[in-house]
Amino acid sequence: MDGLRFTRELLDGEGLTIHELLKASREGEWDRLRRGAYIRGQEPDDRRRHLLLIAATLQEVRDGSVVSHASAAVLHGLPVPTHQLDRVWMTREVGGHGRRGAVLHLRHCRLSPDEVTEVGGVPVTTLARSVIDLARNSTLEWGVIAADAALASGLDRMQLLEAASRARGWPGARRAERAALFADGRAQSPLESVSRLQLARLGVPTPVSQFPVWLDGRLVATTDFGWEEERLVGECDGRAKYGQLLRPGEQAEDAVMREKRREEKIRAAGYWIVRWGWEEAWDADALRRIINRGFTLAPGARAAS
């Protein structure tokens, strides 16, 4: 993989001695991923670093080992909690116990041929199996995030539910099945996924995801969530940087004005708007206060319990 170098390459190709390599590693010129594998400098992107770690680790494992769990999720392009990226996750369908080391977490468990595919030439669990394995080893929030993203990428819901069914009886299987049942491919970000789960826990009326707002027969906005009866919409992007909304040739103030005009149209259509960010989505009390205030100020108000 581009950017990955092994000790022998550095000693022979770069003409370094082992002592020079160790010194370069201490000084940050070469970053040691694992025994015998280096990248130049520090890799600031956690996902990119993990992909390099996967490539390095594949050189050290026996045939039949399949990238799985969080590592498979990274290969499939799913959101993954960063604390699970410190080691490579793999699965082998053989007897005995797995092992967990500093850079490799190897699981021994059932793995059918139809649960294995390839991504970039790397043997990896299928998208559905990867979601369920990740969900079994994560919080319900991260299970929903992964399941939503998988459905959004085109995974068939029945495939996801079948993978959940196959995992019954395994540790974390019930949590993974809950995530699969709750999943909604309309979610466009992890923040939307967590927000939807938290709203369900709060017991508020179920919102419509990707809610269309019409004004004078024209679609003027699609909001993250909407409650038609209450005339309330929710936008879980309260702290998004306007720079992320820029179109080619625009300045930041152009994006700000466009967002203000969009909000004016939503209000003109007769809706009240509430906004929240990542921190509030994970804090049930904070989100309850925001939603309750919105339901109080919007027509047809109903407060979360």
GIFENJO-V500047 format. One record per residue. N is the residue number from 0. RES is the residue in one letter. SS is DSSP state (H for helix, E for strand, - for the rest). PSI is psi as a letter, one per 40 degrees, with the letter a starting at -180 (999 if undefined). Layout:
BEGIN
n:N res:RES ss:SS psi:PSI
n:N res:RES ss:SS psi:PSI
END
This chain:
BEGIN
n:0 res:M ss:- psi:h
n:1 res:D ss:- psi:h
n:2 res:G ss:- psi:e
n:3 res:L ss:E psi:h
n:4 res:R ss:E psi:i
n:5 res:F ss:E psi:i
n:6 res:T ss:H psi:d
n:7 res:R ss:H psi:d
n:8 res:E ss:H psi:d
n:9 res:L ss:H psi:d
n:10 res:L ss:H psi:d
n:11 res:D ss:H psi:d
n:12 res:G ss:H psi:d
n:13 res:E ss:- psi:e
n:14 res:G ss:- psi:f
n:15 res:L ss:- psi:i
n:16 res:T ss:- psi:i
n:17 res:I ss:H psi:d
n:18 res:H ss:H psi:d
n:19 res:E ss:H psi:d
n:20 res:L ss:H psi:d
n:21 res:L ss:H psi:d
n:22 res:K ss:H psi:d
n:23 res:A ss:H psi:d
n:24 res:S ss:H psi:d
n:25 res:R ss:H psi:d
n:26 res:E ss:- psi:e
n:27 res:G ss:- psi:e
n:28 res:E ss:- psi:d
n:29 res:W ss:E psi:h
n:30 res:D ss:E psi:h
n:31 res:R ss:E psi:h
n:32 res:L ss:E psi:d
n:33 res:R ss:E psi:i
n:34 res:R ss:- psi:h
n:35 res:G ss:- psi:e
n:36 res:A ss:E psi:h
n:37 res:Y ss:E psi:i
n:38 res:I ss:E psi:i
n:39 res:R ss:E psi:h
n:40 res:G ss:- psi:a
n:41 res:Q ss:- psi:h
n:42 res:E ss:- psi:h
n:43 res:P ss:- psi:d
n:44 res:D ss:- psi:h
n:45 res:D ss:H psi:d
n:46 res:R ss:H psi:d
n:47 res:R ss:H psi:d
n:48 res:R ss:H psi:d
n:49 res:H ss:H psi:d
n:50 res:L ss:H psi:d
n:51 res:L ss:H psi:d
n:52 res:L ss:H psi:d
n:53 res:I ss:H psi:d
n:54 res:A ss:H psi:d
n:55 res:A ss:H psi:d
n:56 res:T ss:H psi:d
n:57 res:L ss:H psi:d
n:58 res:Q ss:- psi:e
n:59 res:E ss:- psi:e
n:60 res:V ss:- psi:i
n:61 res:R ss:- psi:i
n:62 res:D ss:- psi:i
n:63 res:G ss:- psi:e
n:64 res:S ss:- psi:h
n:65 res:V ss:E psi:h
n:66 res:V ss:E psi:h
n:67 res:S ss:- psi:a
n:68 res:H ss:H psi:b
n:69 res:A ss:H psi:d
n:70 res:S ss:H psi:d
n:71 res:A ss:H psi:d
n:72 res:A ss:H psi:d
n:73 res:V ss:H psi:d
n:74 res:L ss:H psi:d
n:75 res:H ss:- psi:e
n:76 res:G ss:- psi:f
n:77 res:L ss:- psi:i
n:78 res:P ss:- psi:i
n:79 res:V ss:- psi:h
n:80 res:P ss:- psi:h
n:81 res:T ss:H psi:d
n:82 res:H ss:H psi:e
n:83 res:Q ss:H psi:e
n:84 res:L ss:- psi:e
n:85 res:D ss:- psi:e
n:86 res:R ss:- psi:i
n:87 res:V ss:E psi:h
n:88 res:W ss:E psi:h
n:89 res:M ss:E psi:i
n:90 res:T ss:E psi:i
n:91 res:R ss:E psi:h
n:92 res:E ss:- psi:g
n:93 res:V ss:- psi:i
n:94 res:G ss:- psi:i
n:95 res:G ss:- psi:a
n:96 res:H ss:- psi:i
n:97 res:G ss:- psi:a
n:98 res:R ss:E psi:i
n:99 res:R ss:E psi:h
n:100 res:G ss:- psi:a
n:101 res:A ss:- psi:d
n:102 res:V ss:- psi:e
n:103 res:L ss:E psi:h
n:104 res:H ss:E psi:h
n:105 res:L ss:E psi:h
n:106 res:R ss:E psi:h
n:107 res:H ss:E psi:h
n:108 res:C ss:- psi:i
n:109 res:R ss:- psi:h
n:110 res:L ss:- psi:h
n:111 res:S ss:- psi:i
n:112 res:P ss:H psi:d
n:113 res:D ss:H psi:e
n:114 res:E ss:H psi:e
n:115 res:V ss:E psi:h
n:116 res:T ss:E psi:a
n:117 res:E ss:E psi:i
n:118 res:V ss:E psi:h
n:119 res:G ss:- psi:f
n:120 res:G ss:- psi:e
n:121 res:V ss:E psi:h
n:122 res:P ss:E psi:h
n:123 res:V ss:E psi:i
n:124 res:T ss:E psi:i
n:125 res:T ss:- psi:i
n:126 res:L ss:H psi:d
n:127 res:A ss:H psi:d
n:128 res:R ss:H psi:d
n:129 res:S ss:H psi:d
n:130 res:V ss:H psi:d
n:131 res:I ss:H psi:d
n:132 res:D ss:H psi:d
n:133 res:L ss:H psi:d
n:134 res:A ss:H psi:d
n:135 res:R ss:H psi:d
n:136 res:N ss:- psi:e
n:137 res:S ss:- psi:i
n:138 res:T ss:- psi:i
n:139 res:L ss:H psi:d
n:140 res:E ss:H psi:d
n:141 res:W ss:H psi:d
n:142 res:G ss:H psi:d
n:143 res:V ss:H psi:d
n:144 res:I ss:H psi:d
n:145 res:A ss:H psi:d
n:146 res:A ss:H psi:d
n:147 res:D ss:H psi:d
n:148 res:A ss:H psi:d
n:149 res:A ss:H psi:d
n:150 res:L ss:H psi:d
n:151 res:A ss:H psi:d
n:152 res:S ss:- psi:e
n:153 res:G ss:- psi:e
n:154 res:L ss:- psi:h
n:155 res:D ss:- psi:h
n:156 res:R ss:H psi:d
n:157 res:M ss:H psi:d
n:158 res:Q ss:H psi:d
n:159 res:L ss:H psi:d
n:160 res:L ss:H psi:d
n:161 res:E ss:H psi:d
n:162 res:A ss:H psi:d
n:163 res:A ss:H psi:d
n:164 res:S ss:H psi:d
n:165 res:R ss:H psi:d
n:166 res:A ss:- psi:e
n:167 res:R ss:- psi:h
n:168 res:G ss:- psi:e
n:169 res:W ss:- psi:i
n:170 res:P ss:- psi:h
n:171 res:G ss:- psi:e
n:172 res:A ss:H psi:d
n:173 res:R ss:H psi:d
n:174 res:R ss:H psi:d
n:175 res:A ss:H psi:d
n:176 res:E ss:H psi:d
n:177 res:R ss:H psi:d
n:178 res:A ss:H psi:d
n:179 res:A ss:H psi:d
n:180 res:L ss:H psi:d
n:181 res:F ss:H psi:e
n:182 res:A ss:- psi:i
n:183 res:D ss:- psi:h
n:184 res:G ss:- psi:e
n:185 res:R ss:- psi:e
n:186 res:A ss:- psi:h
n:187 res:Q ss:- psi:e
n:188 res:S ss:- psi:i
n:189 res:P ss:H psi:d
n:190 res:L ss:H psi:d
n:191 res:E ss:H psi:d
n:192 res:S ss:H psi:d
n:193 res:V ss:H psi:d
n:194 res:S ss:H psi:d
n:195 res:R ss:H psi:d
n:196 res:L ss:H psi:d
n:197 res:Q ss:H psi:d
n:198 res:L ss:H psi:d
n:199 res:A ss:H psi:d
n:200 res:R ss:H psi:d
n:201 res:L ss:H psi:e
n:202 res:G ss:- psi:e
n:203 res:V ss:- psi:i
n:204 res:P ss:- psi:h
n:205 res:T ss:- psi:h
n:206 res:P ss:- psi:i
n:207 res:V ss:E psi:h
n:208 res:S ss:E psi:i
n:209 res:Q ss:E psi:f
n:210 res:F ss:E psi:h
n:211 res:P ss:E psi:h
n:212 res:V ss:E psi:h
n:213 res:W ss:E psi:i
n:214 res:L ss:E psi:h
n:215 res:D ss:- psi:f
n:216 res:G ss:- psi:e
n:217 res:R ss:E psi:i
n:218 res:L ss:E psi:h
n:219 res:V ss:E psi:e
n:220 res:A ss:E psi:i
n:221 res:T ss:E psi:h
n:222 res:T ss:E psi:i
n:223 res:D ss:E psi:d
n:224 res:F ss:E psi:i
n:225 res:G ss:E psi:i
n:226 res:W ss:E psi:g
n:227 res:E ss:- psi:d
n:228 res:E ss:- psi:d
n:229 res:E ss:- psi:e
n:230 res:R ss:- psi:f
n:231 res:L ss:E psi:h
n:232 res:V ss:E psi:i
n:233 res:G ss:E psi:h
n:234 res:E ss:E psi:h
n:235 res:C ss:- psi:f
n:236 res:D ss:- psi:f
n:237 res:G ss:- psi:d
n:238 res:R ss:- psi:e
n:239 res:A ss:- psi:h
n:240 res:K ss:- psi:h
n:241 res:Y ss:H psi:d
n:242 res:G ss:H psi:d
n:243 res:Q ss:H psi:e
n:244 res:L ss:H psi:e
n:245 res:L ss:- psi:h
n:246 res:R ss:- psi:i
n:247 res:P ss:- psi:h
n:248 res:G ss:- psi:e
n:249 res:E ss:- psi:i
n:250 res:Q ss:- psi:i
n:251 res:A ss:H psi:d
n:252 res:E ss:H psi:d
n:253 res:D ss:H psi:d
n:254 res:A ss:H psi:d
n:255 res:V ss:H psi:d
n:256 res:M ss:H psi:d
n:257 res:R ss:H psi:d
n:258 res:E ss:H psi:d
n:259 res:K ss:H psi:d
n:260 res:R ss:H psi:d
n:261 res:R ss:H psi:d
n:262 res:E ss:H psi:d
n:263 res:E ss:H psi:d
n:264 res:K ss:H psi:d
n:265 res:I ss:H psi:d
n:266 res:R ss:H psi:d
n:267 res:A ss:H psi:d
n:268 res:A ss:- psi:e
n:269 res:G ss:- psi:f
n:270 res:Y ss:- psi:i
n:271 res:W ss:E psi:i
n:272 res:I ss:E psi:h
n:273 res:V ss:E psi:i
n:274 res:R ss:E psi:i
n:275 res:W ss:- psi:i
n:276 res:G ss:- psi:a
n:277 res:W ss:H psi:d
n:278 res:E ss:H psi:d
n:279 res:E ss:H psi:d
n:280 res:A ss:H psi:d
n:281 res:W ss:H psi:e
n:282 res:D ss:- psi:h
n:283 res:A ss:H psi:d
n:284 res:D ss:H psi:d
n:285 res:A ss:H psi:d
n:286 res:L ss:H psi:d
n:287 res:R ss:H psi:d
n:288 res:R ss:H psi:d
n:289 res:I ss:H psi:d
n:290 res:I ss:H psi:d
n:291 res:N ss:H psi:d
n:292 res:R ss:H psi:d
n:293 res:G ss:H psi:d
n:294 res:F ss:H psi:d
n:295 res:T ss:H psi:d
n:296 res:L ss:H psi:d
n:297 res:A ss:- psi:i
n:298 res:P ss:- psi:i
n:299 res:G ss:- psi:f
n:300 res:A ss:- psi:i
n:301 res:R ss:- psi:h
n:302 res:A ss:- psi:i
n:303 res:A ss:- psi:i
n:304 res:S ss:- psi:999
END
